[in-house]
Amino acid sequence: MMGIADANYNFIYVDVGSQGRISDGGGSSKTELYNKLQKGDLNLPPGDDLPGIDENVPYHFLADDAFPLQRNIMNTYPGTHEKNSPKRIYNYRLCRPRRVIENTFGIMASVFRVLRKPVRLKPLSATLVKMTCVYLHNFLRKRSSSYAPHEILDTVKELHSVDTTVGLKVK
């Protein structure tokens, strides 16, 4: 299951088309999102100038290591880096907003326990079960204050802007 979440812990894209035995990289490369991103057909907004910089910077998805570094995909530097080195600081800052997608999957799995283990159903039925969980998760996030109350979520002020895509994760 691969998903993209916004800063409010709602899924904005999910693909459940691969078997769990396929590697993250193999599963992500088979998604419609990845293929459209590769072809430049995703219809992303044009880049913007950052404050204080007169250089156009494209919008990015923050991704885990299953996705290759590309124009619109950012991920961490591989390996271990010295304390306070620029690469270690970059990795830390990139991983902070990626926690949102990790938490989004975690919230959904904690409520819909069927997602905690392999779903032993025919592929179409398993897809329906998982997509139903995603729709219910989003519905409950928007409608119920007792479903994943705000105080149990990571609180990094700059992450909580509406309609901001913050993470891409293969689970």
SEPAVEX-360822 format. One record per atom (N, C-alpha, C): residue number from 1; residue in one letter; atom name; x, y, z. Coordinates in nm, 2 decimals, decimal comma, m for minus. Layout:
BEGIN
ATOM   pos   code   site       xx       yy       zz
ATOM   NUM      A     CA        X        Y        Z
...
REM end
This chain:
BEGIN
ATOM   pos   code   site       xx       yy       zz
ATOM     1      M      N     0,09    m0,12     0,00
ATOM     1      M     CA     0,00     0,00     0,00
ATOM     1      M      C     0,09     0,12     0,00
ATOM     2      M      N     0,07     0,21    m0,10
ATOM     2      M     CA     0,15     0,33    m0,10
ATOM     2      M      C     0,05     0,45    m0,08
ATOM     3      G      N     0,09     0,55    m0,01
ATOM     3      G     CA     0,01     0,66     0,01
ATOM     3      G      C     0,08     0,80     0,02
ATOM     4      I      N     0,00     0,90    m0,01
ATOM     4      I     CA     0,04     1,04     0,01
ATOM     4      I      C    m0,06     1,10     0,11
ATOM     5      A      N     0,00     1,17     0,21
ATOM     5      A     CA    m0,09     1,24     0,31
ATOM     5      A      C    m0,07     1,39     0,31
ATOM     6      D      N    m0,17     1,46     0,35
ATOM     6      D     CA    m0,15     1,60     0,36
ATOM     6      D      C    m0,11     1,63     0,51
ATOM     7      A      N    m0,09     1,75     0,54
ATOM     7      A     CA    m0,04     1,79     0,68
ATOM     7      A      C    m0,15     1,77     0,78
ATOM     8      N      N    m0,27     1,74     0,75
ATOM     8      N     CA    m0,38     1,71     0,84
ATOM     8      N      C    m0,41     1,56     0,86
ATOM     9      Y      N    m0,31     1,48     0,82
ATOM     9      Y     CA    m0,32     1,33     0,84
ATOM     9      Y      C    m0,43     1,27     0,76
ATOM    10      N      N    m0,46     1,33     0,65
ATOM    10      N     CA    m0,56     1,27     0,55
ATOM    10      N      C    m0,49     1,22     0,43
ATOM    11      F      N    m0,53     1,10     0,38
ATOM    11      F     CA    m0,48     1,05     0,26
ATOM    11      F      C    m0,53     1,13     0,14
ATOM    12      I      N    m0,44     1,17     0,05
ATOM    12      I     CA    m0,49     1,23    m0,07
ATOM    12      I      C    m0,46     1,15    m0,19
ATOM    13      Y      N    m0,38     1,04    m0,17
ATOM    13      Y     CA    m0,36     0,94    m0,28
ATOM    13      Y      C    m0,32     0,81    m0,21
ATOM    14      V      N    m0,38     0,70    m0,26
ATOM    14      V     CA    m0,34     0,57    m0,21
ATOM    14      V      C    m0,35     0,47    m0,33
ATOM    15      D      N    m0,25     0,38    m0,33
ATOM    15      D     CA    m0,24     0,27    m0,43
ATOM    15      D      C    m0,22     0,14    m0,36
ATOM    16      V      N    m0,31     0,05    m0,38
ATOM    16      V     CA    m0,30    m0,08    m0,31
ATOM    16      V      C    m0,29    m0,19    m0,41
ATOM    17      G      N    m0,22    m0,16    m0,52
ATOM    17      G     CA    m0,22    m0,26    m0,63
ATOM    17      G      C    m0,11    m0,36    m0,63
ATOM    18      S      N    m0,02    m0,36    m0,53
ATOM    18      S     CA     0,09    m0,46    m0,53
ATOM    18      S      C     0,08    m0,55    m0,41
ATOM    19      Q      N     0,14    m0,67    m0,43
ATOM    19      Q     CA     0,14    m0,77    m0,32
ATOM    19      Q      C     0,25    m0,73    m0,22
ATOM    20      G      N     0,23    m0,77    m0,10
ATOM    20      G     CA     0,32    m0,73     0,01
ATOM    20      G      C     0,46    m0,79    m0,01
ATOM    21      R      N     0,48    m0,90    m0,09
ATOM    21      R     CA     0,61    m0,96    m0,10
ATOM    21      R      C     0,70    m0,88    m0,20
ATOM    22      I      N     0,64    m0,78    m0,27
ATOM    22      I     CA     0,72    m0,70    m0,37
ATOM    22      I      C     0,79    m0,59    m0,29
ATOM    23      S      N     0,92    m0,57    m0,32
ATOM    23      S     CA     0,99    m0,46    m0,25
ATOM    23      S      C     0,93    m0,33    m0,26
ATOM    24      D      N     0,96    m0,24    m0,17
ATOM    24      D     CA     0,90    m0,10    m0,18
ATOM    24      D      C     0,93    m0,04    m0,31
ATOM    25      G      N     1,06    m0,05    m0,36
ATOM    25      G     CA     1,10     0,01    m0,48
ATOM    25      G      C     1,02    m0,05    m0,60
ATOM    26      G      N     1,01    m0,18    m0,60
ATOM    26      G     CA     0,93    m0,25    m0,71
ATOM    26      G      C     0,78    m0,21    m0,70
ATOM    27      G      N     0,73    m0,20    m0,59
ATOM    27      G     CA     0,59    m0,17    m0,57
ATOM    27      G      C     0,56    m0,02    m0,61
ATOM    28      S      N     0,65     0,07    m0,57
ATOM    28      S     CA     0,62     0,21    m0,61
ATOM    28      S      C     0,64     0,24    m0,76
ATOM    29      S      N     0,73     0,16    m0,82
ATOM    29      S     CA     0,75     0,19    m0,97
ATOM    29      S      C     0,63     0,14    m1,05
ATOM    30      K      N     0,54     0,06    m0,99
ATOM    30      K     CA     0,43     0,01    m1,07
ATOM    30      K      C     0,30     0,09    m1,05
ATOM    31      T      N     0,31     0,20    m0,97
ATOM    31      T     CA     0,19     0,28    m0,95
ATOM    31      T      C     0,17     0,38    m1,06
ATOM    32      E      N     0,04     0,42    m1,08
ATOM    32      E     CA     0,01     0,52    m1,18
ATOM    32      E      C     0,07     0,65    m1,14
ATOM    33      L      N     0,08     0,69    m1,01
ATOM    33      L     CA     0,14     0,81    m0,97
ATOM    33      L      C     0,28     0,82    m1,02
ATOM    34      Y      N     0,36     0,71    m0,99
ATOM    34      Y     CA     0,50     0,71    m1,02
ATOM    34      Y      C     0,52     0,72    m1,18
ATOM    35      N      N     0,44     0,65    m1,25
ATOM    35      N     CA     0,45     0,65    m1,40
ATOM    35      N      C     0,42     0,79    m1,45
ATOM    36      K      N     0,32     0,86    m1,40
ATOM    36      K     CA     0,28     0,99    m1,44
ATOM    36      K      C     0,39     1,09    m1,40
ATOM    37      L      N     0,45     1,07    m1,28
ATOM    37      L     CA     0,56     1,16    m1,24
ATOM    37      L      C     0,68     1,14    m1,33
ATOM    38      Q      N     0,71     1,02    m1,37
ATOM    38      Q     CA     0,82     0,99    m1,46
ATOM    38      Q      C     0,80     1,06    m1,60
ATOM    39      K      N     0,68     1,06    m1,65
ATOM    39      K     CA     0,65     1,11    m1,78
ATOM    39      K      C     0,62     1,26    m1,78
ATOM    40      G      N     0,61     1,32    m1,66
ATOM    40      G     CA     0,58     1,46    m1,64
ATOM    40      G      C     0,43     1,49    m1,67
ATOM    41      D      N     0,35     1,39    m1,65
ATOM    41      D     CA     0,20     1,40    m1,68
ATOM    41      D      C     0,12     1,42    m1,55
ATOM    42      L      N     0,18     1,46    m1,44
ATOM    42      L     CA     0,11     1,46    m1,31
ATOM    42      L      C     0,04     1,60    m1,29
ATOM    43      N      N     0,07     1,69    m1,38
ATOM    43      N     CA     0,01     1,83    m1,37
ATOM    43      N      C     0,03     1,90    m1,24
ATOM    44      L      N     0,16     1,89    m1,20
ATOM    44      L     CA     0,20     1,96    m1,07
ATOM    44      L      C     0,21     2,11    m1,10
ATOM    45      P      N     0,19     2,19    m1,00
ATOM    45      P     CA     0,20     2,34    m1,02
ATOM    45      P      C     0,34     2,38    m1,05
ATOM    46      P      N     0,36     2,49    m1,12
ATOM    46      P     CA     0,50     2,53    m1,15
ATOM    46      P      C     0,57     2,57    m1,03
ATOM    47      G      N     0,70     2,57    m1,03
ATOM    47      G     CA     0,78     2,61    m0,91
ATOM    47      G      C     0,76     2,75    m0,88
ATOM    48      D      N     0,81     2,79    m0,76
ATOM    48      D     CA     0,80     2,93    m0,71
ATOM    48      D      C     0,94     2,97    m0,66
ATOM    49      D      N     0,96     3,10    m0,66
ATOM    49      D     CA     1,08     3,16    m0,60
ATOM    49      D      C     1,07     3,15    m0,45
ATOM    50      L      N     1,17     3,11    m0,38
ATOM    50      L     CA     1,17     3,10    m0,24
ATOM    50      L      C     1,21     3,24    m0,18
ATOM    51      P      N     1,16     3,28    m0,06
ATOM    51      P     CA     1,19     3,41    m0,01
ATOM    51      P      C     1,34     3,43     0,00
ATOM    52      G      N     1,38     3,55    m0,06
ATOM    52      G     CA     1,52     3,58    m0,06
ATOM    52      G      C     1,61     3,52    m0,16
ATOM    53      I      N     1,55     3,44    m0,25
ATOM    53      I     CA     1,62     3,37    m0,35
ATOM    53      I      C     1,55     3,39    m0,49
ATOM    54      D      N     1,62     3,43    m0,58
ATOM    54      D     CA     1,56     3,46    m0,72
ATOM    54      D      C     1,58     3,34    m0,81
ATOM    55      E      N     1,56     3,22    m0,75
ATOM    55      E     CA     1,57     3,09    m0,83
ATOM    55      E      C     1,44     3,02    m0,82
ATOM    56      N      N     1,39     2,97    m0,93
ATOM    56      N     CA     1,26     2,90    m0,93
ATOM    56      N      C     1,29     2,76    m0,88
ATOM    57      V      N     1,21     2,72    m0,77
ATOM    57      V     CA     1,23     2,59    m0,71
ATOM    57      V      C     1,10     2,51    m0,73
ATOM    58      P      N     1,11     2,39    m0,78
ATOM    58      P     CA     0,99     2,31    m0,80
ATOM    58      P      C     0,93     2,26    m0,67
ATOM    59      Y      N     0,80     2,22    m0,67
ATOM    59      Y     CA     0,74     2,16    m0,56
ATOM    59      Y      C     0,79     2,02    m0,55
ATOM    60      H      N     0,80     1,96    m0,43
ATOM    60      H     CA     0,85     1,83    m0,41
ATOM    60      H      C     0,76     1,74    m0,33
ATOM    61      F      N     0,77     1,61    m0,35
ATOM    61      F     CA     0,71     1,51    m0,26
ATOM    61      F      C     0,83     1,47    m0,17
ATOM    62      L      N     0,80     1,45    m0,04
ATOM    62      L     CA     0,90     1,40     0,05
ATOM    62      L      C     0,88     1,25     0,05
ATOM    63      A      N     0,98     1,17     0,02
ATOM    63      A     CA     0,96     1,03     0,00
ATOM    63      A      C     1,06     0,95     0,08
ATOM    64      D      N     1,03     0,82     0,10
ATOM    64      D     CA     1,13     0,74     0,17
ATOM    64      D      C     1,22     0,68     0,06
ATOM    65      D      N     1,31     0,59     0,10
ATOM    65      D     CA     1,41     0,54     0,01
ATOM    65      D      C     1,37     0,45    m0,10
ATOM    66      A      N     1,24     0,42    m0,10
ATOM    66      A     CA     1,18     0,34    m0,21
ATOM    66      A      C     1,18     0,42    m0,34
ATOM    67      F      N     1,18     0,55    m0,33
ATOM    67      F     CA     1,17     0,64    m0,44
ATOM    67      F      C     1,31     0,70    m0,48
ATOM    68      P      N     1,34     0,70    m0,60
ATOM    68      P     CA     1,47     0,76    m0,64
ATOM    68      P      C     1,46     0,92    m0,63
ATOM    69      L      N     1,57     0,98    m0,61
ATOM    69      L     CA     1,58     1,12    m0,61
ATOM    69      L      C     1,55     1,17    m0,75
ATOM    70      Q      N     1,46     1,26    m0,76
ATOM    70      Q     CA     1,42     1,32    m0,89
ATOM    70      Q      C     1,38     1,46    m0,88
ATOM    71      R      N     1,35     1,53    m0,99
ATOM    71      R     CA     1,32     1,67    m0,98
ATOM    71      R      C     1,21     1,70    m0,88
ATOM    72      N      N     1,10     1,62    m0,87
ATOM    72      N     CA     0,99     1,64    m0,78
ATOM    72      N      C     0,99     1,55    m0,66
ATOM    73      I      N     1,09     1,47    m0,64
ATOM    73      I     CA     1,10     1,38    m0,53
ATOM    73      I      C     1,22     1,40    m0,45
ATOM    74      M      N     1,21     1,43    m0,32
ATOM    74      M     CA     1,32     1,45    m0,23
ATOM    74      M      C     1,33     1,33    m0,13
ATOM    75      N      N     1,45     1,28    m0,10
ATOM    75      N     CA     1,46     1,18     0,00
ATOM    75      N      C     1,60     1,20     0,07
ATOM    76      T      N     1,62     1,13     0,17
ATOM    76      T     CA     1,74     1,15     0,26
ATOM    76      T      C     1,87     1,10     0,19
ATOM    77      Y      N     1,98     1,15     0,24
ATOM    77      Y     CA     2,11     1,10     0,20
ATOM    77      Y      C     2,13     0,96     0,26
ATOM    78      P      N     2,18     0,87     0,18
ATOM    78      P     CA     2,19     0,73     0,24
ATOM    78      P      C     2,31     0,73     0,34
ATOM    79      G      N     2,31     0,63     0,42
ATOM    79      G     CA     2,42     0,61     0,51
ATOM    79      G      C     2,41     0,69     0,64
ATOM    80      T      N     2,52     0,68     0,72
ATOM    80      T     CA     2,53     0,75     0,85
ATOM    80      T      C     2,62     0,87     0,83
ATOM    81      H      N     2,59     0,98     0,90
ATOM    81      H     CA     2,67     1,10     0,88
ATOM    81      H      C     2,70     1,16     1,02
ATOM    82      E      N     2,82     1,23     1,02
ATOM    82      E     CA     2,87     1,28     1,15
ATOM    82      E      C     2,76     1,38     1,21
ATOM    83      K      N     2,77     1,38     1,34
ATOM    83      K     CA     2,68     1,48     1,41
ATOM    83      K      C     2,71     1,62     1,37
ATOM    84      N      N     2,60     1,69     1,35
ATOM    84      N     CA     2,60     1,83     1,30
ATOM    84      N      C     2,66     1,86     1,16
ATOM    85      S      N     2,67     1,75     1,09
ATOM    85      S     CA     2,72     1,77     0,95
ATOM    85      S      C     2,59     1,81     0,86
ATOM    86      P      N     2,62     1,88     0,76
ATOM    86      P     CA     2,50     1,93     0,67
ATOM    86      P      C     2,41     1,82     0,63
ATOM    87      K      N     2,47     1,70     0,59
ATOM    87      K     CA     2,38     1,59     0,54
ATOM    87      K      C     2,30     1,54     0,66
ATOM    88      R      N     2,35     1,53     0,78
ATOM    88      R     CA     2,27     1,48     0,89
ATOM    88      R      C     2,16     1,58     0,93
ATOM    89      I      N     2,19     1,71     0,93
ATOM    89      I     CA     2,09     1,81     0,95
ATOM    89      I      C     1,98     1,81     0,85
ATOM    90      Y      N     2,02     1,80     0,72
ATOM    90      Y     CA     1,93     1,79     0,61
ATOM    90      Y      C     1,83     1,66     0,63
ATOM    91      N      N     1,89     1,55     0,66
ATOM    91      N     CA     1,81     1,43     0,68
ATOM    91      N      C     1,71     1,44     0,79
ATOM    92      Y      N     1,76     1,50     0,90
ATOM    92      Y     CA     1,67     1,53     1,02
ATOM    92      Y      C     1,55     1,62     0,98
ATOM    93      R      N     1,58     1,73     0,91
ATOM    93      R     CA     1,48     1,82     0,87
ATOM    93      R      C     1,38     1,76     0,77
ATOM    94      L      N     1,43     1,68     0,68
ATOM    94      L     CA     1,35     1,62     0,58
ATOM    94      L      C     1,26     1,51     0,65
ATOM    95      C      N     1,31     1,44     0,75
ATOM    95      C     CA     1,23     1,34     0,81
ATOM    95      C      C     1,12     1,39     0,90
ATOM    96      R      N     1,14     1,51     0,96
ATOM    96      R     CA     1,03     1,57     1,04
ATOM    96      R      C     0,90     1,57     0,97
ATOM    97      P      N     0,89     1,64     0,86
ATOM    97      P     CA     0,75     1,63     0,79
ATOM    97      P      C     0,71     1,50     0,74
ATOM    98      R      N     0,81     1,41     0,71
ATOM    98      R     CA     0,77     1,27     0,67
ATOM    98      R      C     0,70     1,19     0,78
ATOM    99      R      N     0,72     1,24     0,91
ATOM    99      R     CA     0,65     1,17     1,02
ATOM    99      R      C     0,50     1,17     1,00
ATOM   100      V      N     0,45     1,27     0,93
ATOM   100      V     CA     0,31     1,28     0,91
ATOM   100      V      C     0,25     1,16     0,84
ATOM   101      I      N     0,32     1,12     0,73
ATOM   101      I     CA     0,27     1,00     0,66
ATOM   101      I      C     0,28     0,88     0,74
ATOM   102      E      N     0,39     0,87     0,82
ATOM   102      E     CA     0,41     0,75     0,91
ATOM   102      E      C     0,30     0,75     1,01
ATOM   103      N      N     0,27     0,86     1,07
ATOM   103      N     CA     0,16     0,87     1,17
ATOM   103      N      C     0,02     0,84     1,10
ATOM   104      T      N     0,00     0,89     0,98
ATOM   104      T     CA    m0,13     0,86     0,91
ATOM   104      T      C    m0,15     0,72     0,90
ATOM   105      F      N    m0,05     0,64     0,85
ATOM   105      F     CA    m0,06     0,50     0,84
ATOM   105      F      C    m0,08     0,44     0,98
ATOM   106      G      N    m0,01     0,49     1,08
ATOM   106      G     CA    m0,02     0,43     1,22
ATOM   106      G      C    m0,15     0,45     1,28
ATOM   107      I      N    m0,21     0,57     1,26
ATOM   107      I     CA    m0,35     0,60     1,31
ATOM   107      I      C    m0,45     0,50     1,25
ATOM   108      M      N    m0,44     0,49     1,12
ATOM   108      M     CA    m0,53     0,40     1,05
ATOM   108      M      C    m0,52     0,26     1,09
ATOM   109      A      N    m0,39     0,21     1,10
ATOM   109      A     CA    m0,37     0,07     1,14
ATOM   109      A      C    m0,41     0,05     1,29
ATOM   110      S      N    m0,40     0,15     1,37
ATOM   110      S     CA    m0,44     0,13     1,51
ATOM   110      S      C    m0,59     0,12     1,53
ATOM   111      V      N    m0,67     0,18     1,44
ATOM   111      V     CA    m0,81     0,17     1,45
ATOM   111      V      C    m0,86     0,05     1,36
ATOM   112      F      N    m0,81     0,04     1,25
ATOM   112      F     CA    m0,86    m0,07     1,16
ATOM   112      F      C    m0,75    m0,18     1,16
ATOM   113      R      N    m0,77    m0,27     1,26
ATOM   113      R     CA    m0,67    m0,37     1,30
ATOM   113      R      C    m0,65    m0,47     1,19
ATOM   114      V      N    m0,74    m0,48     1,09
ATOM   114      V     CA    m0,72    m0,57     0,98
ATOM   114      V      C    m0,59    m0,54     0,90
ATOM   115      L      N    m0,55    m0,41     0,91
ATOM   115      L     CA    m0,43    m0,37     0,84
ATOM   115      L      C    m0,30    m0,40     0,91
ATOM   116      R      N    m0,30    m0,46     1,03
ATOM   116      R     CA    m0,18    m0,49     1,11
ATOM   116      R      C    m0,11    m0,62     1,06
ATOM   117      K      N    m0,18    m0,70     0,98
ATOM   117      K     CA    m0,12    m0,83     0,94
ATOM   117      K      C    m0,17    m0,85     0,79
ATOM   118      P      N    m0,11    m0,95     0,73
ATOM   118      P     CA    m0,14    m0,97     0,59
ATOM   118      P      C    m0,29    m1,00     0,58
ATOM   119      V      N    m0,36    m0,94     0,48
ATOM   119      V     CA    m0,50    m0,96     0,45
ATOM   119      V      C    m0,51    m1,08     0,37
ATOM   120      R      N    m0,57    m1,19     0,42
ATOM   120      R     CA    m0,58    m1,32     0,35
ATOM   120      R      C    m0,71    m1,33     0,28
ATOM   121      L      N    m0,72    m1,25     0,17
ATOM   121      L     CA    m0,83    m1,24     0,08
ATOM   121      L      C    m0,79    m1,24    m0,06
ATOM   122      K      N    m0,88    m1,26    m0,15
ATOM   122      K     CA    m0,84    m1,25    m0,29
ATOM   122      K      C    m0,80    m1,11    m0,31
ATOM   123      P      N    m0,71    m1,08    m0,41
ATOM   123      P     CA    m0,66    m0,95    m0,43
ATOM   123      P      C    m0,77    m0,84    m0,44
ATOM   124      L      N    m0,88    m0,86    m0,52
ATOM   124      L     CA    m0,98    m0,76    m0,53
ATOM   124      L      C    m1,05    m0,73    m0,40
ATOM   125      S      N    m1,07    m0,84    m0,32
ATOM   125      S     CA    m1,14    m0,82    m0,19
ATOM   125      S      C    m1,04    m0,74    m0,10
ATOM   126      A      N    m0,91    m0,78    m0,10
ATOM   126      A     CA    m0,82    m0,71    m0,01
ATOM   126      A      C    m0,81    m0,56    m0,05
ATOM   127      T      N    m0,81    m0,53    m0,18
ATOM   127      T     CA    m0,80    m0,39    m0,22
ATOM   127      T      C    m0,93    m0,32    m0,17
ATOM   128      L      N    m1,04    m0,38    m0,18
ATOM   128      L     CA    m1,17    m0,31    m0,13
ATOM   128      L      C    m1,16    m0,29     0,02
ATOM   129      V      N    m1,11    m0,39     0,10
ATOM   129      V     CA    m1,10    m0,37     0,24
ATOM   129      V      C    m1,01    m0,25     0,27
ATOM   130      K      N    m0,89    m0,25     0,21
ATOM   130      K     CA    m0,79    m0,14     0,24
ATOM   130      K      C    m0,84    m0,01     0,20
ATOM   131      M      N    m0,90     0,00     0,08
ATOM   131      M     CA    m0,96     0,13     0,04
ATOM   131      M      C    m1,07     0,18     0,13
ATOM   132      T      N    m1,15     0,09     0,17
ATOM   132      T     CA    m1,26     0,12     0,27
ATOM   132      T      C    m1,20     0,18     0,39
ATOM   133      C      N    m1,09     0,12     0,44
ATOM   133      C     CA    m1,02     0,17     0,56
ATOM   133      C      C    m0,97     0,31     0,54
ATOM   134      V      N    m0,92     0,34     0,42
ATOM   134      V     CA    m0,87     0,47     0,38
ATOM   134      V      C    m0,98     0,57     0,38
ATOM   135      Y      N    m1,09     0,54     0,32
ATOM   135      Y     CA    m1,21     0,63     0,31
ATOM   135      Y      C    m1,26     0,66     0,45
ATOM   136      L      N    m1,28     0,55     0,53
ATOM   136      L     CA    m1,33     0,57     0,67
ATOM   136      L      C    m1,23     0,65     0,75
ATOM   137      H      N    m1,10     0,63     0,73
ATOM   137      H     CA    m1,00     0,71     0,81
ATOM   137      H      C    m1,02     0,86     0,77
ATOM   138      N      N    m1,02     0,89     0,65
ATOM   138      N     CA    m1,04     1,03     0,61
ATOM   138      N      C    m1,17     1,09     0,66
ATOM   139      F      N    m1,28     1,01     0,65
ATOM   139      F     CA    m1,41     1,06     0,69
ATOM   139      F      C    m1,40     1,09     0,84
ATOM   140      L      N    m1,35     1,00     0,92
ATOM   140      L     CA    m1,34     1,02     1,07
ATOM   140      L      C    m1,24     1,13     1,10
ATOM   141      R      N    m1,13     1,15     1,03
ATOM   141      R     CA    m1,04     1,26     1,06
ATOM   141      R      C    m1,11     1,39     1,04
ATOM   142      K      N    m1,20     1,40     0,95
ATOM   142      K     CA    m1,27     1,53     0,92
ATOM   142      K      C    m1,39     1,55     1,00
ATOM   143      R      N    m1,45     1,44     1,05
ATOM   143      R     CA    m1,58     1,45     1,12
ATOM   143      R      C    m1,58     1,43     1,27
ATOM   144      S      N    m1,48     1,36     1,32
ATOM   144      S     CA    m1,49     1,32     1,46
ATOM   144      S      C    m1,37     1,37     1,54
ATOM   145      S      N    m1,39     1,45     1,64
ATOM   145      S     CA    m1,29     1,50     1,72
ATOM   145      S      C    m1,22     1,39     1,81
ATOM   146      S      N    m1,29     1,28     1,83
ATOM   146      S     CA    m1,24     1,17     1,92
ATOM   146      S      C    m1,15     1,07     1,84
ATOM   147      Y      N    m1,16     1,08     1,71
ATOM   147      Y     CA    m1,08     0,99     1,62
ATOM   147      Y      C    m0,94     1,06     1,61
ATOM   148      A      N    m0,84     1,00     1,67
ATOM   148      A     CA    m0,70     1,05     1,66
ATOM   148      A      C    m0,70     1,20     1,71
ATOM   149      P      N    m0,73     1,23     1,83
ATOM   149      P     CA    m0,73     1,37     1,88
ATOM   149      P      C    m0,60     1,43     1,86
ATOM   150      H      N    m0,60     1,56     1,84
ATOM   150      H     CA    m0,49     1,64     1,80
ATOM   150      H      C    m0,37     1,63     1,90
ATOM   151      E      N    m0,40     1,61     2,03
ATOM   151      E     CA    m0,29     1,61     2,13
ATOM   151      E      C    m0,21     1,48     2,12
ATOM   152      I      N    m0,25     1,37     2,05
ATOM   152      I     CA    m0,17     1,25     2,03
ATOM   152      I      C    m0,08     1,26     1,91
ATOM   153      L      N    m0,10     1,36     1,82
ATOM   153      L     CA    m0,03     1,37     1,70
ATOM   153      L      C     0,10     1,45     1,72
ATOM   154      D      N     0,20     1,43     1,63
ATOM   154      D     CA     0,32     1,52     1,63
ATOM   154      D      C     0,27     1,66     1,61
ATOM   155      T      N     0,33     1,75     1,68
ATOM   155      T     CA     0,29     1,89     1,67
ATOM   155      T      C     0,42     1,98     1,63
ATOM   156      V      N     0,43     2,00     1,50
ATOM   156      V     CA     0,54     2,08     1,45
ATOM   156      V      C     0,46     2,19     1,38
ATOM   157      K      N     0,46     2,31     1,43
ATOM   157      K     CA     0,37     2,42     1,38
ATOM   157      K      C     0,37     2,43     1,22
ATOM   158      E      N     0,49     2,43     1,17
ATOM   158      E     CA     0,50     2,45     1,02
ATOM   158      E      C     0,44     2,34     0,94
ATOM   159      L      N     0,41     2,23     1,00
ATOM   159      L     CA     0,35     2,12     0,93
ATOM   159      L      C     0,20     2,13     0,91
ATOM   160      H      N     0,14     2,21     0,99
ATOM   160      H     CA    m0,01     2,21     1,00
ATOM   160      H      C    m0,07     2,31     0,92
ATOM   161      S      N    m0,03     2,33     0,79
ATOM   161      S     CA    m0,10     2,42     0,70
ATOM   161      S      C    m0,19     2,34     0,61
ATOM   162      V      N    m0,31     2,38     0,59
ATOM   162      V     CA    m0,41     2,31     0,51
ATOM   162      V      C    m0,36     2,29     0,37
ATOM   163      D      N    m0,39     2,17     0,31
ATOM   163      D     CA    m0,37     2,13     0,17
ATOM   163      D      C    m0,22     2,13     0,14
ATOM   164      T      N    m0,13     2,10     0,23
ATOM   164      T     CA     0,01     2,08     0,20
ATOM   164      T      C     0,04     1,93     0,20
ATOM   165      T      N     0,09     1,89     0,08
ATOM   165      T     CA     0,13     1,75     0,07
ATOM   165      T      C     0,27     1,73     0,14
ATOM   166      V      N     0,28     1,64     0,23
ATOM   166      V     CA     0,40     1,63     0,30
ATOM   166      V      C     0,47     1,49     0,29
ATOM   167      G      N     0,41     1,39     0,25
ATOM   167      G     CA     0,47     1,27     0,25
ATOM   167      G      C     0,43     1,16     0,15
ATOM   168      L      N     0,52     1,08     0,11
ATOM   168      L     CA     0,50     0,97     0,02
ATOM   168      L      C     0,56     0,85     0,08
ATOM   169      K      N     0,48     0,75     0,10
ATOM   169      K     CA     0,53     0,63     0,18
ATOM   169      K      C     0,47     0,50     0,12
ATOM   170      V      N     0,56     0,41     0,11
ATOM   170      V     CA     0,52     0,27     0,08
ATOM   170      V      C     0,51     0,19     0,21
ATOM   171      K      N     0,40     0,13     0,23
ATOM   171      K     CA     0,38     0,06     0,36
ATOM   171      K      C     0,35    m0,09     0,33
REM end
